[in-house]
Amino acid sequence: MREEINNGAAIAKAAPNPSFVKLASVWKKLRRSYSAMIGGGLVLIFILIAYVGPYFTPYGPREQNVINKLALPSSEHLLGTDHLGRDIFSRIIHGMSITLEVGFVSVVIGLIIGVFLGIIAGYYGGRIDTIIMRFMDILLAFPGILLAMAIVSVLGPAIVNVIIAVGIFSVPVFARIVRGSTLAVRKLEYIDAIRSLGASDARIIFKHILPNVTSPLIVQATLSVATSILTASGLSFLGLGAQPPTPEWGAMLSDGRAYMYDSAHVATIPGVAIVIVVLAFNLFGDGLRDALDPKMKN
């Protein structure tokens, strides 16, 4: 018996200690991807603008000048004005913080709930696994935007409710990823050795299983931010998200669609802003996926 325990301890000690991906190795791979560097650089710039830019805008996001409404871009108004004479450049800068907040917070909500449910389902299996994953399948049966619309319709149109709705429809994706990774990791030999030494389930989950599923989670979280931003903008465009006069890009796009023929810039500029931000996160996510993939050569 003592010999078996010693063998188990030797296996656990010899097994590679699961840890977060080494930053140096990830950075080395990221530098080889021009698209990832461009996307990551843009993301950093957007975050900086979101938290610093509002202090340097020439006008307030709700400041109106109906005499100068629907003005074309000029030195006075860099991106022109909307139908109420509000400076579009100032509203775009202020709206960036709202857009990023919706994207990041909703993904964090989905990540926390999804990781918890996925690990529980994958680690314990059996009836618990069946119940959790069948519920996830029900959520996945609905297109994300429709599920979010249904949730917001129940909770009411507001930016907070949009965050909750987008976070809920993000849960199944994270849960399935974590469950699959947990099923693979829990069957490894060193996990059995650690369990035979008396390690608790909580210790095994948080110290040995969770670090092993971090890489796919980071990639999926980055890509999910783009999806969340796009979904939140779509809800605001439909009138289910941020309400006037909040300078949210989807709402700005909705307001400007009535002036597409005479003043196309009112709708075009918020639309382009959404496209650029979503593209930046997708490019960065693709680069992270390649950098964190253990099958990729160094």
RODOBA-104007 format. One record per residue (C-alpha): residue in one letter; x, y, z. Coordinates in steps of 0.5 Angstrom, whole numbers, plus 500, padded with zeros to 3 digits. Example, Ala and Ser with C-alpha at 12.3 -4.5 7.8 and 13.67 -1.06 7.14 Angstrom:
<recs>
   r    c1    c2    c3
   A   525   491   516
   S   527   498   514
</recs>
This chain:
<recs>
   r    c1    c2    c3
   M   500   500   500
   R   506   505   502
   E   509   503   495
   E   503   505   491
   I   502   512   495
   N   509   513   494
   N   509   511   486
   G   503   516   486
   A   506   522   489
   A   512   521   484
   I   507   521   478
   A   504   527   481
   K   511   530   482
   A   514   528   475
   A   507   531   472
   P   508   537   469
   N   505   542   473
   P   499   546   470
   S   500   553   470
   F   498   559   466
   V   501   560   459
   K   508   563   459
   L   507   570   457
   A   514   570   454
   S   512   564   449
   V   505   568   447
   W   508   574   446
   K   513   571   441
   K   508   568   437
   L   504   574   437
   R   509   578   434
   R   509   574   428
   S   502   575   427
   Y   501   582   424
   S   494   581   424
   A   494   580   431
   M   499   586   433
   I   494   590   429
   G   488   588   433
   G   491   588   439
   G   494   595   438
   L   487   597   436
   V   484   594   442
   L   489   598   447
   I   488   604   443
   F   480   604   444
   I   481   602   451
   L   485   608   452
   I   480   613   448
   A   474   610   452
   Y   477   612   459
   V   481   618   457
   G   478   621   451
   P   471   624   454
   Y   476   629   458
   F   478   632   451
   T   472   632   447
   P   470   639   444
   Y   463   638   446
   G   459   635   451
   P   455   628   448
   R   448   631   449
   E   450   639   447
   Q   445   641   442
   N   445   646   437
   V   439   645   432
   I   441   651   428
   N   447   647   426
   K   444   640   425
   L   446   635   420
   A   453   639   418
   L   458   636   414
   P   465   634   417
   S   469   640   418
   S   474   644   422
   E   469   646   427
   H   466   639   428
   L   471   633   426
   L   465   628   424
   G   459   633   423
   T   453   634   427
   D   447   629   428
   H   439   631   427
   L   439   635   433
   G   446   639   432
   R   450   634   437
   D   457   633   435
   I   458   626   432
   F   466   626   434
   S   464   627   442
   R   458   622   442
   I   463   617   438
   I   468   618   444
   H   463   618   449
   G   460   612   446
   M   466   608   446
   S   466   607   454
   I   459   604   453
   T   461   600   448
   L   467   597   451
   E   463   596   458
   V   458   592   455
   G   462   588   451
   F   467   586   457
   V   462   586   463
   S   457   581   459
   V   463   577   457
   V   465   576   464
   I   458   575   467
   G   458   569   461
   L   465   567   463
   I   464   566   471
   I   457   562   470
   G   459   558   464
   V   466   556   467
   F   462   554   474
   L   457   550   470
   G   462   547   465
   I   467   544   471
   I   461   542   475
   A   458   538   469
   G   465   535   466
   Y   468   533   473
   Y   462   530   476
   G   458   527   470
   G   452   523   471
   R   446   526   472
   I   449   533   474
   D   452   533   467
   T   446   531   464
   I   441   536   467
   I   446   542   466
   M   448   540   459
   R   441   539   457
   F   439   546   459
   M   445   549   455
   D   443   546   449
   I   436   549   450
   L   439   556   450
   L   444   554   444
   A   437   552   440
   F   435   560   440
   P   440   564   436
   G   444   569   440
   I   440   575   438
   L   433   572   439
   L   435   570   446
   A   438   577   448
   M   431   580   445
   A   427   576   449
   I   431   577   455
   V   431   584   454
   S   423   584   452
   V   422   581   459
   L   427   586   463
   G   425   592   459
   P   430   596   455
   A   436   599   458
   I   443   598   458
   V   444   594   464
   N   439   589   462
   V   442   589   455
   I   449   587   459
   I   445   581   463
   A   442   579   456
   V   448   578   452
   G   452   575   458
   I   446   570   459
   F   447   568   452
   S   454   567   452
   V   454   562   458
   P   453   556   454
   V   459   557   449
   F   464   557   455
   A   460   552   459
   R   461   547   453
   I   468   549   452
   V   470   548   459
   R   466   541   460
   G   470   538   454
   S   477   540   457
   T   475   538   464
   L   473   531   461
   A   480   531   458
   V   484   533   464
   R   480   529   469
   K   482   522   466
   L   490   524   466
   E   494   520   470
   Y   497   525   475
   I   490   527   477
   D   488   520   479
   A   495   520   483
   I   493   527   486
   R   486   524   488
   S   489   518   491
   L   493   522   496
   G   487   525   499
   A   486   532   495
   S   479   535   495
   D   475   536   489
   A   476   543   490
   R   483   543   490
   I   483   539   484
   I   479   543   480
   F   482   550   482
   K   489   548   482
   H   490   542   477
   I   483   543   472
   L   482   550   471
   P   489   552   469
   N   489   547   464
   V   482   550   461
   T   485   557   461
   S   488   558   454
   P   481   556   450
   L   477   561   455
   I   482   567   453
   V   481   566   446
   Q   473   565   447
   A   473   571   451
   T   476   575   446
   L   472   573   441
   S   466   573   445
   V   467   581   446
   A   466   582   439
   T   460   578   439
   S   457   582   445
   I   459   589   442
   L   455   587   436
   T   449   584   439
   A   448   590   444
   S   449   595   438
   G   444   591   434
   L   439   591   441
   S   440   599   441
   F   439   599   434
   L   432   596   435
   G   430   600   441
   L   431   595   446
   G   438   597   449
   A   441   604   451
   Q   435   610   451
   P   436   617   448
   P   440   621   449
   T   445   616   451
   P   451   616   446
   E   451   609   444
   W   453   607   437
   G   447   602   436
   A   442   608   438
   M   446   613   434
   L   446   608   428
   S   438   608   429
   D   437   615   429
   G   441   616   423
   R   438   612   418
   A   432   617   417
   Y   438   621   414
   M   441   616   410
   Y   440   620   403
   D   441   627   405
   S   446   626   411
   A   449   619   410
   H   455   621   415
   V   450   621   421
   A   449   613   420
   T   455   611   417
   I   460   614   422
   P   457   610   428
   G   457   604   423
   V   464   604   421
   A   466   605   429
   I   462   598   430
   V   466   595   425
   I   473   597   427
   V   472   595   434
   V   469   588   432
   L   474   587   427
   A   480   589   432
   F   477   584   437
   N   476   578   432
   L   484   580   429
   F   486   579   436
   G   482   573   438
   D   485   570   432
   G   492   571   434
   L   491   569   441
   R   488   562   438
   D   494   561   434
   A   499   563   440
   L   496   559   445
   D   495   553   441
   P   500   548   443
   K   500   544   436
   M   503   551   433
   K   511   551   433
   N   515   556   437
</recs>
